[in-house]
Amino acid sequence: MSAVAFHAPYENEPFRVQAGILAAVVHGAFFGLLYFGFTWQTLPPAVMSVELWQPEDLIAPEAAKPPPPPPPPKKVVVPNVKPAPPEKVVTPEIKIPDKKKITPKPIDREAEKRKAALKAAEIKKAKQEKLAKEQAAREQAERERVAREQAAREQAERERIAAAQAQAARERAEQEAAIGKVVN
């Protein structure tokens, strides 16, 4: 089979022109909608009212004259007066506690040595306990191993004895069978 047999020639497509026109119309409508846009909400136009007036129309003709200048101030003679003594300032009676004086404690070298020795003794004791536990665990494992070996030896001995007894029983049975044949 050839691939050409399944391919439709481009020239024989029906409605090719109609499809192209429809695509152009749809694209044109889409671009027109994007260009002009649309609004989902409509707001009424805002109304403003403005009143125009002239400031000269409101001023009365008498008020249009400038006011007369004020008279010059008169000189006032002030007698030589001593200033009043300042008022006594009252300070609040807030007592602030004194800061505690931190005195460094004298370093007790002996106590530090005792603590260090005690700590070293605790560490040594912990190591000894750990070693004792490990030793006990090793001894227990050795005892269990010896017990397993002893049990295995006893089991082998029992099996050997049982096999020997079975062999002896077979031999006795054979001897009795041989004696029985000779007697008959």
C-alpha positions as CSV (number, residue, x, y, z in Angstrom):
1,M,0.0,0.0,0.0
2,S,1.1,3.4,-0.7
3,A,0.8,6.6,1.4
4,V,-0.5,8.5,-1.6
5,A,-3.7,6.5,-1.8
6,F,-4.8,7.8,1.6
7,H,-3.9,11.4,1.0
8,A,-6.7,13.6,-0.4
9,P,-5.5,16.2,-2.9
10,Y,-5.7,19.8,-1.7
11,E,-7.5,21.0,-4.8
12,N,-10.5,18.7,-4.4
13,E,-11.6,19.9,-0.9
14,P,-15.2,20.9,-1.0
15,F,-16.3,24.2,0.6
16,R,-12.8,25.5,0.7
17,V,-13.8,29.1,-0.3
18,Q,-16.8,29.2,2.2
19,A,-14.6,28.1,5.1
20,G,-12.0,30.8,4.3
21,I,-14.7,33.5,4.1
22,L,-16.2,32.3,7.4
23,A,-12.8,32.3,9.1
24,A,-12.1,35.8,7.9
25,V,-15.5,37.1,9.2
26,V,-15.0,35.5,12.6
27,H,-11.5,36.9,12.9
28,G,-12.7,40.3,11.8
29,A,-15.5,40.3,14.4
30,F,-13.0,39.3,17.1
31,F,-10.5,42.0,16.2
32,G,-13.3,44.6,16.0
33,L,-14.6,43.6,19.4
34,L,-11.1,43.9,20.8
35,Y,-10.5,47.3,19.1
36,F,-13.8,49.0,20.0
37,G,-14.3,47.1,23.2
38,F,-17.5,46.8,25.2
39,T,-18.6,47.5,28.7
40,W,-20.6,45.2,30.9
41,Q,-21.8,48.0,33.1
42,T,-23.4,51.2,31.9
43,L,-23.2,54.3,34.2
44,P,-25.4,57.3,33.7
45,P,-23.4,60.4,32.7
46,A,-22.5,62.6,35.7
47,V,-24.3,65.9,35.8
48,M,-22.6,69.1,36.9
49,S,-24.1,72.5,37.4
50,V,-21.8,75.5,37.4
51,E,-22.8,79.1,38.3
52,L,-20.7,81.9,36.8
53,W,-20.4,85.2,38.6
54,Q,-18.2,88.2,38.6
55,P,-16.7,89.4,42.0
56,E,-17.2,93.1,41.0
57,D,-20.9,92.6,40.7
58,L,-21.2,91.6,44.4
59,I,-19.2,94.5,45.9
60,A,-21.2,97.6,46.8
61,P,-19.8,100.9,45.6
62,E,-19.1,102.2,49.1
63,A,-17.2,99.1,50.0
64,A,-15.1,99.5,47.0
65,K,-13.2,102.4,48.6
66,P,-10.1,101.4,50.6
67,P,-10.4,101.8,54.4
68,P,-8.5,104.7,56.0
69,P,-5.1,103.8,57.5
70,P,-5.1,103.1,61.3
71,P,-3.7,105.8,63.6
72,P,-0.1,105.4,64.8
73,P,0.1,103.7,68.2
74,K,0.8,105.8,71.2
75,K,4.0,105.2,73.2
76,V,3.4,103.6,76.6
77,V,5.8,104.2,79.4
78,V,6.4,101.2,81.5
79,P,7.7,101.8,85.0
80,N,10.8,99.9,86.1
81,V,9.3,96.7,87.6
82,K,11.3,93.9,89.2
83,P,10.4,90.5,87.8
84,A,8.4,88.2,90.1
85,P,10.4,85.5,91.8
86,P,10.0,82.2,89.9
87,E,7.6,79.8,91.3
88,K,9.0,77.0,93.3
89,V,9.3,74.0,91.2
90,V,8.0,70.9,92.9
91,T,9.7,67.7,91.9
92,P,7.8,64.5,92.1
93,E,8.7,62.3,95.0
94,I,9.4,59.1,93.0
95,K,12.0,57.0,94.6
96,I,14.0,54.9,92.3
97,P,15.5,51.9,94.1
98,D,19.2,51.7,94.0
99,K,20.6,49.1,91.6
100,K,21.8,46.1,93.4
101,K,25.5,46.0,93.3
102,I,26.6,42.8,91.8
103,T,29.7,41.7,93.5
104,P,31.6,39.0,91.8
105,K,31.7,35.8,93.9
106,P,35.2,34.8,94.8
107,I,36.3,31.8,92.7
108,D,36.5,28.8,94.8
109,R,39.2,26.7,93.2
110,E,38.8,23.9,95.7
111,A,35.1,23.6,94.9
112,E,35.8,23.5,91.2
113,K,38.4,20.8,91.7
114,R,35.9,18.8,93.8
115,K,33.3,19.2,91.1
116,A,35.7,18.1,88.4
117,A,36.9,15.2,90.5
118,L,33.2,14.2,91.1
119,K,32.4,14.5,87.5
120,A,35.5,12.4,86.5
121,A,34.5,9.8,89.1
122,E,30.9,9.6,87.7
123,I,32.3,9.2,84.2
124,K,34.7,6.5,85.4
125,K,31.8,4.8,87.3
126,A,29.6,4.9,84.2
127,K,32.4,3.4,82.1
128,Q,32.9,0.6,84.6
129,E,29.2,-0.1,84.7
130,K,29.1,-0.2,80.9
131,L,32.1,-2.5,80.8
132,A,30.5,-4.7,83.5
133,K,27.2,-4.9,81.5
134,E,29.2,-5.8,78.4
135,Q,31.2,-8.4,80.3
136,A,27.9,-9.9,81.8
137,A,26.4,-9.9,78.3
138,R,29.5,-11.7,76.9
139,E,29.4,-14.2,79.8
140,Q,25.7,-14.8,79.3
141,A,26.2,-15.4,75.5
142,E,29.1,-17.8,76.3
143,R,26.9,-19.7,78.8
144,E,24.1,-19.9,76.2
145,R,26.6,-21.1,73.5
146,V,28.0,-23.8,75.9
147,A,24.5,-24.9,76.8
148,R,23.6,-25.2,73.1
149,E,26.7,-27.2,72.4
150,Q,26.0,-29.4,75.4
151,A,22.4,-29.9,74.3
152,A,23.6,-30.7,70.7
153,R,26.2,-33.3,72.1
154,E,23.5,-34.9,74.3
155,Q,21.1,-35.0,71.3
156,A,23.8,-36.6,69.1
157,E,24.6,-39.1,71.9
158,R,20.9,-40.0,72.3
159,E,20.6,-40.4,68.5
160,R,23.8,-42.7,68.5
161,I,22.4,-44.8,71.3
162,A,19.0,-45.0,69.6
163,A,20.7,-46.1,66.4
164,A,22.8,-48.7,68.2
165,Q,19.7,-50.1,70.0
166,A,17.9,-50.2,66.7
167,Q,20.9,-52.0,65.1
168,A,21.1,-54.4,68.0
169,A,17.3,-55.1,67.7
170,R,17.7,-55.8,64.0
171,E,20.6,-58.2,64.6
172,R,18.6,-60.0,67.3
173,A,15.7,-60.3,65.0
174,E,17.9,-61.7,62.3
175,Q,19.5,-64.2,64.7
176,E,16.0,-65.3,65.9
177,A,14.9,-65.6,62.3
178,A,18.0,-67.7,61.5
179,I,17.5,-69.9,64.5
180,G,13.8,-70.3,63.6
181,K,14.8,-71.4,60.1
182,V,17.3,-73.9,61.4
183,V,14.8,-75.4,63.8
184,N,12.1,-75.8,61.1
